């Protein structure tokens, strides 16, 4: 976005300052957006205003009833206004502002009036009038110049920025109606990438549709993508939206960008298909995640049951609490059919959460819909996105790409792109959106997808790591039901006798008390067969002169009452066939290519020879398991979790006691809220006797659930829990827990099978040294929690009892909250972190960038921060090389003959990596070798700077903005990759005081953080340090690195303040050092000639 556009959008949004106090922040957009539309339309209509008025008057005199077309032609736009007033007239009389404004709006053509009506503009005007703000607001917008001199493209960017600001102010629910621009750009690129040749055709016509268009962002992004490829292309957009305000914004966005809003329909696409007869080239959508469709259930079910595949929902109906797959079926029904040559067709991109990929077992609506899609070979690919991309949810999301025109070489295959690691962290989050897809990430993801569609090219390493191509049948499976026979022995225990007494046939006998009395003598007896048991019971009744009840239902009830499952018991039969035992029944999912009978023969019957498959219960299912998108971030072999931990399957059953029984001793109950807050089972509450079944756990177990695990301390004690319990088989389990907690970035595990199949890095999980280091990390986390748990306590947990005291406490807490937010910002933002904790040279440059506002200033700040990072590392690398060669050799000095450049520092880093093979004097410097990304990023920043500096001509402001957008992720990644610098102490020694033969006191200044007034320090040491020298160390007990003569603190003769100088040039026995303020300092330096 250009600087002028940014300023204009900020100027428009500044009108919200008038609303502060009278309107909620979430309502600012309801004022700013429609008034912006109003002013833009007025400016566009101004050149033809009098011609329209004259035409309207003539049409009225002629008695022309439908003058819409005539007036549109007169205005030169698809809209017009016949009011005699303008906004200037409206502001001329403060007492009549409301009346005149509404009269003016009612003068617009019907299509525009409907937009303002759905904005709720009349209500907004009334609120403004009641708040005595209407005249001021109208006057503010009346002076804005939004006329034809402002191109439609720039006006579109302005309005997009306003909508974004409105979304941020409105909070999370507004995210249901907007798709982040970076995600929209990716979806548009993915859906159109194969059609680049077609889109370049002069005068090509493309139709784009979004059935849940929200504020229209996806449609406009798709149109922009096409126009960028071919400015002569004709894009015809249509969309449907349920929310009236979002629909009004979408129509306004069309108007602001120069498009016609006529094909933007208001309504629920599932209930009423406004575009039933239309088919489209491209369909894009981002349906709300996990929204139930109960309100339209009657309409959807009727179409499903009566029209089948002739309608939209013939494949099946999903669960009522998630209508995502209904929208996908709706879109598939709007694909253009293929012609005889296999041409035309349509392409679809839709954003989902994980649920549509795997929710629902075989035979369910979701599974049947997926199977229908896969069997028709419409699913082209799925891209797994990073989490935290959307403002209203932080969960992982996926973009499905579908087409009914796959070329022959891609038929029968599905492309899975694992792009979870392709993102940048936002410096300021928007709701749940903490990450974004920068230009580089967008290019990389689209390239990965595009290259995967080519079967000719050999895959690169990035493709091997990030792309998986599966066959359609790999997504299909058979769900079989394994049965085992019911085997029983028979025993009349006390409990069985009590249950027998409650049977209805027994109670209906003439004398149930006498019958039960006759049977009581059999309590404690057992029988091997059901016939023996029945005979004994009948004879006992007959011996007492009583009749034994008859009937099949009664016999079955008796059998179930006294029967006890026993593997050596009698085989029970039903109609001559073995009767299945429901408690031994198991459901198994088999890959589609595996034959059920072969599985039964080779995998089941060797262990359970009497098992069989119930053919009537076999179902064909389809799912896309989240484990397919596992992204291997680490080298080395991976094995499934079940090789390293055993899942606890035993259950403790907490039965409710009988009324006369004593309550048993209750176990301790470990739940998710207590998982990380207690260190002993003694601190836990007792479990409740509510007939639940819980897993036992104790010290040394890994307890938790998807992305939230803890290794219980060794002395934790015993408890029961509804969470998963894992018993580590190797090591102490700490690394395993850390790994499982990281898995929330790669997807969740909806089923136990996915959990035990989780890939685990073998080398790390079995390394006891890594386990020991993690213990220190986790101890630091506990210390951090303990230090912060008292900050911002619950307002009602204090001693205040009076309402006014509580209000005062809340006001105080709000100030504390703002301060806390400011203090913790460095933990979240790499720029703030560098500014507060990195060595002064980098910290000061980080601050300069953070406070910069103008695009050129921001770009310069980023480049200097990137070079400052290289300079800092280069100085440290040079000190290591000098120590390694026992002197500042000629070859090293020659690099500074003409002054140090970005390339000089990179050369020094390379020399360090090549020549210093042992552990460096400053051990942390070895991280450059371990993280080769640092060197690569710095090289990219240098190349970017060189290319930018050598570019010809004056660069426009929006071009510089684009440079900043591309450059910032690289610089942020570079400074993040050297975060170990925050743990290294840089200090200038002012004086060294002698205490005794082995004790000295050092006084000086810490060269850390961006503040120019460096922090004084005092510390003891066992060795002397030279005054007026800069030292670097990471271990206070070790000997520090002396940076003389590469760095020096000196009082600048020009500004009379202390400055930090770094080596810049070596010539004629002089070393010239330079500060951040571009001041120079000459230092005499003598050295013996060396190689």
N, C-alpha and C positions, 0 to 999 in steps of 0.2 A: 504494500500500500504506500502511495507517495506521501511525502510530508504534507502537502497541501490538503490531500484527502483526509489524512489523520487529524490535522488541525480543524478541518471543517466538521468532521464527525464529533470531535471533542467539543467544539463550539455548540453544536446542536444539543448534545447530551448535557451541556452545562445548564440548559434550561431547567433541568431537574433540580438545580439549586433553589429555584423558586418554590419547589414543592416540599422542601425539607420541613418536617414538623406537621404538615397537614396531610401528607400522603405517606403511606408505607413505601419503603425502598422498592419492594417487590411490585408496586403499582406505578413506578415512574414510567415504565415503558408504555403503559396504557395512555399516557399523555404525550410522550415524546414521539412515538412512532406514528400515530394518526396525524398529528400536527405537521410532522415532516412530510408525510404523503400529501397533506392538504397544500402545503406551501409549494412543493415540487409541481403538483398538478396546476396550481395557479400560475406559476412561472412558465410552464410549458404552453399553457393556453393563452398567455398574455398577447402574443403577436396576432392571434386571430380572434381575440375576444369580441371586438366590435362587429366583425363580420358574422360571428355566430349569433350575436344579439339581433343583428339586422335580419339574418336568415330566419331566426325563430319568430320574429315579428311578422315577416312575410308569410311564413307557414301558417301562423295562427289566423291571419287575415284570409288566407285561401281555404281555411277550414281543414287543413291537412292533419288527419288524426295520428298517423304514425310518421313522425318527423325525425325519428332516431337516425336513420341512415343519412338523411340530408344534413343534419346537424354535425354528425361525425365527419362527413366530407368537408363541411365548412371549417371545422376546427383543425383538420389535418391529423387527428388522433382518433383512437378507438373510444374516445370519451369526450364530453363537452360540459359546459356549464352555462346556463341561461339566466343566472342571477344577475341583477343590476349592480350587486355589491362586489367589492373586493375586500381583502383583509385590511387594507388601508382604510376603507370605509367603515369596517367593523370596529376599528380602534378609534374612530373619530368621535364616538359618543360613548363614554364609559358606562353610562346608565343603560344603554341599549345593546351592549356587547353581546349578551347571550342571545337575544332575539335576532340581531343582525347576523350573527355567526351561523345559527341554525338555518336561517333563511338562505344564506349563502351556500351551505352544504346541501340543502334540499334542491338547489339549482343544478346540481350535477346530474349527469346521465344515470339511468337506473343501475347500471353495473357498478358505478362508483358509489352510489348511495348504499347499495347492499354491503359494500366493503366497510363503510363507516358504521353501518348498522351493526355488523358483526363485531366490530371493534368495541361496541358499546359506547360509541362516541357521545350520544345524547346524555347518557348517565355521567360520563366524564365531564362534559361541559357543565352539567348541573352541579357536580361536586366542586369544580373550579369556581363557579359563580358563588356558591355558598361559602367558599373559603376566601372570597375576595381576591382570587388569583387569576381569574379568567382574562381580564384586560391585560395584565402584565404578560401572561403567557402568549396571547395572540400577538401583542406588540413585539415580543422577542422573536417570534417566528416570522412576522411580517417583514422584518428587516433582513432576513437571510436571502442571499442571492443563489437560488437553486435553478436558474433559468437554463435555456438551451445551450449556453456556452459551457455548462458543466456536462461533459459527455455522459451518456447513459452508463458506460462501463464504470466510470468513477462514482456516479450516483449510486450504482449498485453496490460498490465497495463500501460507500458511506453507510447505506442502509444495512448492509450485512454487519458492519461494525456496531451499529445501533442495536440490531437484533441480538448480537452476541452480548452486548452490555446488559440488555434487558434480561437475557437468559441467566447471566451471572447474578443479577440482582434478584430475580424471581426465585432462585433456589432450585432444588433438585427436581421438583415435579415438572418444571419447564423443560427439563432434559428429555422428557417423553416426546416432545414435539420437535426437537432439533437434533441433527446429526452433526458432530464436530466436523469442521471443514477438512481437517486432515483425513478423517475416515471417508468423508464424501469424495475427496480427491482420489483416494485409493480405489474406492468402489467404481468410480467412473473410469479410471484407467484400466482396471482389471476387466471390466465388461466390454471395453472398446478396443483393447490392445490388438486382438486378432483382426480387427476391421480397419486398420490404419490405411491400407491401400484403398479400400472402398470409400472411406471418409474423405480421401484426397480428391475424389472425383469432382470436377467442377459442377456446381449447382446441385450437389447431392441433397436429397431430402431424407431426414431421419426423424422418427417419432420416438418420444421418450415418455414413460409413464411411471408414476409413483402412487400406489393406492393408499398409502398412509403418509402423505407428503409433508405433514407438519407445517413448518414455516417455509417450505419450498427449497431448502438448501441443497438437497440432493439433485433436484431437477436442474437448478441453475448451475451446479457444478458440472453436471453432465453436459449441459448446453455449452458452457465455457470450454470444456474439453474438446468438444467437436469443433467449435469456432476457432480454437487455437490451432487445430490441425488444418482447418480449411475455412478461412474467413468468408468464403462464398457459399458455405453450406446453409441449408434451411433447416432449422430445428423447430419441430412442433411438439410442445410440451403439454401434458395433461396430468392432472393429479386429483386426488380425493382426500378430504380431511374431515375428521369427526369434530374436532374442537373449533368452535366458531372464531375465537380470537386468533388461533394459529392459522386458520383458513384466511382470515383477513390479512394477516402478515404475509402469507404466501402470495396472495393476490397483489398486495402492495409491492412485494419484492419483484414480481413480474413487471409491474408498472415502472418501478424505479430502474429496472435494467433494460427497459425498452421492449419488453415482450408483452404479448396480449394475455390477459388473465381469464378470458372467456371459458377456457377448458379446465378451470380449477373448480371442482365440484365440492359442495358441502354435504357431508353425510358419511355414514358408516359403510365402507365398501363391502363388508361381509353381509350386511342386511340389504343394501340397495346398490347394485352394480350399475352406476350411471353410464359406464362405457361398455355395456354388455356386448355390443356389436363390433367393438373396435379391437384391433390387434396391433401390436407395437413392435418396433425394432429392438428397443432397449427398455427393460423394466428394472428399476432400482427401488429398494425399500429398506427401511429400518423400523420394523414393527416394534411397539413397546415390549420389553422383555417380560415374560411371565404374566401377561394380562389375561384375566379370564374372559370368556366369551358368553357368559350366562345371559346377558341382556339380548343377545341375538340368537340364542340357542334355538328358539322355535323356527326362525327363518332358515338357519343353516341345516337343521335336521330335516326339515321339510324338503329342501332342495336335495339333500343327500339321499333321502329315502325314495323320493318320487322321480328324480331325474338321473340319479346315478352318475355315470361318466358322461352323460349328455349335459350335465351341469358342471359346477366347479368343484364339488366336494365328493366325487365318486370314489376316490381312493380310500377314504376313511375319515373318521373324526378323532381328534386328539382329546386329551383330558380337558375338562371344562375350565381348568385353571391356567391354561396356556394355549392361546390361539395362534401362536407363531406359524405353525404348519398349515393353518387355514389360509393365511395370507399367501403363503408360498403356492398352495394349490390354486388360489385365485389368480396369481401371476402366471402360473403355467398354462392356465386356460386362455391367456391372452397372448400366447406366442403365435407368431405368424407361421402358417404351415409351410413345409418345404415344397418346392416345385419338383418337376420330374427329374431335374438334374441335381437335386440335393441342395439347391441354392435358396437364398432368402433366409427364412427362419428367424429366430430371436435369441437374444442373450439376456440373462438375468443376473443381478447381483443383489443379495439380501444379507443383512447383518443380523446374526442371532447370538444368543448366549449358548452355553453348552447343551442345554436341555434338549433341543430338537435333534441333536445327534444321537442320543442314546436313551432318552426317556421312553418308558413303555416296553414291556416284554413282548416276545413273539406273539403275534395274534392280536396285539392291541392296535388302536387306531394309529398311534405314532409310528409303530413299526411297519404297519401296512402301507402308510404314506411313503415312508422312506424306501420300502421295497418296490413300490410302484415307480418311484423316481429312478431308482437304480436299474430296475429291469427294463425301463424304457431308455436307459443310457442317456439321461438328461443331465446328470451330475457331472460337471466337468472338473471342478476342483473346490477345495476349501482352504482358506488361509486363516491360520490361527494368529490372532492379533495379541499384542501385549495387553495386560490388564490395565485398569485405571485410565482408559482412553475416553470414557464417556463421563459427562458431568453428573449423571444421576445414578451411576453404579460403578463400583470398582472391580467387578468380576471380569473374568476372561471372556473375550468375544471372538466370533468367527464370521468371516464373510464367505458365503456360499456363492459359487459361480455356476450357472446352469445354462445349457444350450441344447436346442433340438437340432442343431446342425453340426455336430462333431464331424470333422474330416475322418476319413477311413483309418488313418494311422493312429488316431487317438480314441477310437471307439473301444468300449469295453474297459477303459482305464479311468481312474480318478486321481487327480493331482492333489497332494496334501502338502501345503507349505507351512513350515514351522517358523513363524516370524515373531515369536514372543519376545525375542531379544532385540528387535529392530525398533527402538524408540529412544527418545530423549526425555530427560526429566524436566518438567516445567519449573521455572524459577518461582512461579506463583500459581498454586493450584486453583482450579475453578470447580467447586463442589468436589466430586470424587475424581475429577480429571487431574491427574498429577503427571501424566506422560503425554507426549505428542509424537506424531510422525513427521519428522523434518524432511526437507527435500531429498536428502541423501537416503533416508530410510524408505521413502516412497519409491524412489528410483530402484533401490535394491530389491524391494519386495516384488515390484512389477517385473523386474528383470528375472528374478528367480522363477516367477510364475511363467513368464513368456518363454524362457529357455527350457522349462520343463515340458512345454508343449511340443518342443522339437525333439524328435527321436533320433536325429542324426548326430547332434553334437554330443561329445563325450562329457559327462558331468564334471564340473569343477568341484574343489573341496567344499566350497560353500554350498553348492547344490547337494552334495552327498550329506552334509550336515543338516541342511534345512529343507530338503525336499524328499518326499516319499511318494512313489507312484504305486498304487495298488490296483489290482484287478477288481472289476465290479463284484465278482463272486466272493472276493475276500471280505466284503461287507455284509454278505448274507450268512446266515447260520440256521441250524436246525435246533429247535428246543425239544428235547425228548424227556419223557418221564420214565425213570427207572423204578420198577416195583420189586418188592421182595415179599414172600409169603408171610402171612400172619401165623405165628406159632404160639400156642398158649398151653400153659398148665392151669389147673383150676384149684382155687383155694378159697375157703369160706373164712376169711379173717373177720375181726371185729368190724373193721371199716367196711368190708364187703357186706357183712350182715346188716349194718346200718343202712347201706345203700339199697339192699334187697328189700328192706322194710318199707322203703319209700316208693317202690314200683307200683304203678296204678293197678295192674291186674291183681297184685297181692292185696292192696287196700280194698279192692272191690269184692273180695271173697266174703262169704257169710260171716266168718269169724277170723279176721286177720290176726288178732292177738293170739288165738290158739294155734294158728298156722306157724306164726313166728316162734312161739314157745316150743313147738315140735321140732323146728329147724335149729334151735339154739344149740342143741346137743351136738350138732355137726361143726360148730365153730372150732377152727384150728385144724380141720381135716383138709387133705389135698387129694387130687385125683389127676391122673395122667391124660384122660380123655374126657371130652365133653359128654359123651354118652354115659360114662361112669358117674360123672358129677350129677347129671340129670336124674339118673336112676336112684342115686343115694338120696337126693332131695325128695323125689317123688315117694320113695318107700318110707322116709321119715314122716311125711305128711299122712300117708295112708295108714301107718301104724297108729297114728293118733285119731284115726277115723275121719280124716279130712280129705277133701278132693284137691288134687294138684291142678292148678290152672293150666289150660292148654292154649295152643295157637303159636304160629311161627314168630310173631312179633314178641310174644312173651319169652319164648325160648331164646331168642336173640338177646333180649334185654338181660336175661339171667346169665347168659354166656359172657356178655360184656361186663357184668357186675362182678362175677367171681373169676373171670379169666385174667391170668397174669402172663405178660409177655416173657417168653423163655425160648432161647435159641434151640434148646433141646426138646421143646414142647411139641404138642400135636399140631400137624399142619391143618389149617382151617380151609375149608373149601366152600365155594358158592357156585351152585349149578354145575358141579363137577370139576370146576377149575379152581386152582389155588386162589384164595382170597388175599388181596394185597393188604399189607400193613401200612396204614397211612403215616405212622410215625417213622417208618423206614423209607418212605417214598422220597426220592430225590429228583430234582430237575437239573438237567445238564444241557449246556449250550455247546453244540458241536460245530466246527467250521463246515461250511457248505460242502466242501469237497470230501469230507470224511463220512463214510457210510455208517449209519447207526448200528447195523448188525455187526460190522467189523469192529466197531468200538466196543460193543457188548462182548464180543468173543475175546478180544485181546486185552482190554483194559478193565473189564468189570468181572467177568466170570472166573478169572484166576483167583480172585479174592472172595467173590460171593457167587458160587456156582448156581444158586437157585434164583438169581435175578432175571428179569425179563423187561422188555420195552412194551409199554402200552401204545399200540399203533394209533389208537383213537385220540391220543393226546399230543401227538407230534405236531409241532407248528413250525412254519418257516418264518424266520424273522430277519430283520435288517437293522444294523446299528453302525455308527462310526465311533469306535471307542476313543476316549480321550487319550489313552496310552499311545495311540498312533502318532500323537503330536508331541511325544516326549522329545525334548530338545537336549541332546547331550552336550552340556557346556564344558565338560572336562575330558581330558585324555584318559587313556587306559581302559581296561575291560569293565563291562557292566554285567551284573547278574541280578536275578530277581530277588526281591526282599525276602522271600521265603527261605533263601539260602543263608540268611544272616539272623533271622528272628523267627520264633515260633508264635503263631497267633493263638492266644488263649481261647479255647472253644468251650471250656467247662463253664457252667453257670450255677450260681448260688440262687436257689429258689426261696424267696421270702414269702412263705405262705401265711395267710391270716390264721391265727390260732383259733381253735374251737372255743366256744363261750366258757367251758369249764376248765380249759387247759391253762397252765401257767405260761406267761409270755416268755419266749426264749431270749437268750442273750443276743443283743442286736450288734451286727458288724458296723464298722464305720463306713460312711458313704462319701465317696470321692466323685464330685461332679465337675463339669467344665469351669464354673466360676471359682472353684477352689484349687484348680489344677496347679496354678503358678503362685498361689498365695500362702500355702501351708507347707511346712517342711516335716510334719509328723502326722501320722494318722490320728494321734490323740486330739489334735485340733479340729478334726472333722466332726460333723453331726452324725448321730446314729441313723442308720437306714430305717425306712418305714416298712412295716409288714403289709404290703399292698399287692401281694401276688406277683411282683415283678421278678424278672430273672436278670441277675447282674454278674459280671465277670469278676473273679478274685484278682487282686493285685497286691504287690508288696515292693519293698525297696529293691532297686535294680531293674525294675520293669519300665518299659516305655509305655506311657499311657497317653491317649489323646485321640484326636480325630483330625481329618484333613487340614494340614497346615498349622496345627496347634497341638504339639507333642511336648512331653516332658519326661526326662529320665528321673524317676523317683530316687531320692537319696537312699544310701545304703541302709540307714537306720530308720526308714520311714515307718515301718510296721505294716500291718495287714489291713486291707479295706476291700470294699466291693465298689464297682463302678459300671455305669452304662456305656462308658467309652471303650474304645478298642484297647486291648492289652497285648503287648508284644514282649516276648522273653528273648533278649539278645543272646545269640549263640556264640558270637566271637567278640572279643574286646569287651569294653564296658558300656557300649551303647550310646555314648554321648555324641559321637560323630553321626551315628545312624539317626538319632533324634534331630540333629541339626539339618541333616539332609532331608528328612521328611518334612521339616518345617519350611524348607525352601521350595518344596514341591507345589505350594499354592501358586507360584508363578507359572507353572507348566500345566495347570489344570487340576481338577479335583477328582476324587475317586467315588463315583456313585455307588459302587458295590465292593464287597470284600474281595472279590476276585481281582479287581483292579488294584487294590491295595497290595496284596501279596505278590502281584506280578510287577510292582513298581521297580524299574531298573535302579540299581544301586552301584556306585563306583567302588569297585573292590579294593583298590590300593589304599584309598583314603579311609574307608570304613574299618579296615583291619589294621591301621597304623596307630599304635598306642601313643606315639609321640604327638600325633595330631589330636588324639583324645585328651592328652594332658594340657595342650595349649588351649583347647576349647573350654576346659574347666576354668582357666583364667578369664577367658572371654565371658563366660556365663557368670562368673563372680562379679565382673565389672557391670554386667547388666543388672544383677541383683542390687549392687551398690547404687546404681543410677535410679532404680525404682525406689529404694529406701530414701534417697535424697529428695525425690520429687513427690512422694506420696502425700506429704503434708501441705503441698502447694495447692491453692484453690480447693479447699475442702467443701463439702456440701454446706450450703448456706444455712440450712436448718439444723445443722449438727452443733452449732455454737451455743453460747449462753444467752443470746438475745431472745427476749420473749415478746417485747412490744413491737408492733408493726413498724413504727418509725425507726426503731433500732435495727430491725431486719432490713429495711430499705437502705439504711446507711451502710450496713454490712455488704449489701449487694452492690452498691455504688463503689465501695472500696474494693470489692472482689473484681469488679469490671476493670478498674484501673490496674489491679494486679495481673489480670488476664492479659491486658494489652502489653504490659511489661514482660510477662512470661513469653508471650508470642514473639516479642522482639528478641528476647534472650535466646530462645531455642531456634530462631531462624537459621543461625549458622549450621545447626545439625542437619537441616533439610536442604539448604541451598548451597551448592559448591562455591559460588561466588562469595557469599557471605562467610562461608567457612574459611576460604582463603584470606579474606579481608581481616578476619578476627584472629586466626591462629597460624598463618603461614609466615615465613621470613618476611621482614619488612619490605624488601624490594618487590616481591610478588604481591604482598598484601596491599601496598599502596596502589599498585597498578589495578588490582581487582576493585578497589574502591573507586578509582577514577572511572572505570567502566560502569560500575553499578550506578553512579550518580549522573552519568551522561544521558542526554535526552535526544539530541539531534542525531539523525542517522549517520552522518559523516563522523560525528564525534564518537558514536558507539562503535562504528567500524574501526576507527583508529584505536579506540580503547581495547578492543578485542585483539587486534594485531600486536599492540604493545604488550598486552598481557601474555600472549602466546610467546613472543620473543623474550619477555622477562622470565618466563618459565624456563626456556632454553638457556638463558644467560645464567640463571641461578644454578641449574644442573651443570652447566658448562664450567662454572667457577669451581664447584665441588669436584667435578671430574678432573679439572686441571690440577687441583691440589693433590689428588691421588696420583696423577701422572708424574708430578714433580717428586713426590715421595718415592714412587716406583723407580724413577731414573736417578734419584739422588741429586736432583737439580733441575733448574729451568733450562732445558736444553735448547740448542739453536733451532731445531726443527719446531719446537713448541713456540719459541719467541717469534719465529717468522710468520706465524699465523696472525700476529698482531701488528705487523709492519705497517699496514695501511689502515689500521683500525678494525675493531671486531665487528663482525656482522652476524646475522642470524646463522649463516652457514658456518661461521667460525665455531660457534658454540655446538652445533651439531657435529662438526668434525671432531671436536674434543670429546664429545660423548662417545662417538664411534671408536676413537683411539682408546678410550678407557675400556670399552667393551672388548676390544681386541687384545689389549696388552696386559690389563690387570686381571689375570685369571684367578688369583687367590682372593680371599676375603679382603675387601678394602678396609682402610683404616677406619672409615666411617661405614659400619656394616650395612646401614639402611640403603646405601647407594647401590647395593647389589640388586635392589628391587628394579632398577632400570633394565638389568639383564633379564630378570624373571618376567617382567611385564614389557615385552617388546612393543606393545601397543603405544607406549609413551613416545618412543622414537618415531614410529610411523605417523602418529598424530602431529608431532612437531614438524615433520617433513611436509605434511599436507598443508599446515598453516603457513609455512615458509613459501611453498609453491603458490598458494592462494595470494599471499602478499605480493610476490613477484609478478604474477599474472595481472593482478589488479593495478599495480603501480605502472606497468608497461602498457596498460590499455590506452588507446587513443581517444581524444575528444573529452568533452565534459560529460560526466556521468550524471544521469537524472537521479532525483531523490528516490524514486521508487526502485531504481536499479541498486542503489546503495542499500535500501531496505532489504532487498533480496540477498545482497551479499551478507548482510548481518544475519539473516535467517539461516544461511548456509554455514556461516563461519562460527556462530555461537556454539552449536553442538560440538564442534571439533575442539574449541578452546576449553569448554566446560569439561569435556571428556579428558583432555590433556591434564588439566589441573586436578581432576579427580583421580587420575591414575598415579599421581605423586602425592597422595594424601599423607604419606609417611613423613612428608616435610613438616607437618604440624607437630610431630613428636620430637623434632630436632631443635635443640636450643642454639640460637645465634646470640652471642653477647659480646659487648665491647667492654674491655677491662680498663677502668679508669685508674685504679691503683691496687697494688698487692701488698698487704701488710704482713710483716713477719710476726708470728706468735711464738713459735719455738722451732726446734730443728726439723720437725715433721708436720708443722701446722701453719697454715697461712689463711688469711681472710681476704677474699676477693670482693671488690666493690666495683660496680659498673652499671651498664644499661642493657636491658634485653632488647634485641632488635627483632621484635616480633609484633605482628599486627600492623594495622595501617596508620595508627595514630603517630603523628610526627614527634610528640613528646614521649620518648621511650621510657619504659618503666624501669626505675632503679631496682637493683637487686644486691643482695649480700649473701655470700655463702662461704663455707669453709672448704679447704682442700689440703691435700697432703704434699702438694708440690707447688712451686712458685709459677706464676704466669706473668708474662711481660705486659706492663701497662701500655695503653694506646694500641692494643692489638685486638683483632676480631677472632673469636674462637667459635668453633662449632662442635657440639657433642650431643650424644643421645643417652649416654650413661654417666651420671654424675660421679660415679666411682672410678671411671676410666679417665685416660688422658685425652684431652680435647685436641681437635685439629686446628692448627694455627693457619689462618688464611692470609697472613702477610706474605708477599706484598700484593696479593690479588684483590684484597678488599680493605677498606680503611674508613674510619669515621673521622671527619675533620670539620672544623669550623669554617664554613664557606666565607671568604672575604667579601663576597658580593652581597649575600643576604644576611650575614651575621648569625646564621643558625647552623647547628650540627647537621651534616648530611652524610648519607652512606654512599661511598664511591666504590665502583667496581672497575677492574682493569679494562681498558679500551684499546690502548696502543702502546707499543714498545719501540723506541727509536733513540739512537745516540745516547745510550746509557741512561735514558729517562723512561720511566713508566708513567703513562698518562691515564689517570683514572677518571671516570665520569659518573655523575650523579643522575638521579631521575629528573632533576631540574636542568639537565644539560650543562651543568657547571663542571669544569675540569680541574684536576688536581695533579700536579707533577711530583713524582717521587723518584729521587735518584736511586739507581739500582745497578749494582756491579755483580757480574757473574763471570766465572771462568768459562772459556769457550768449550763447548761440548758438541757432540753430534746432534 
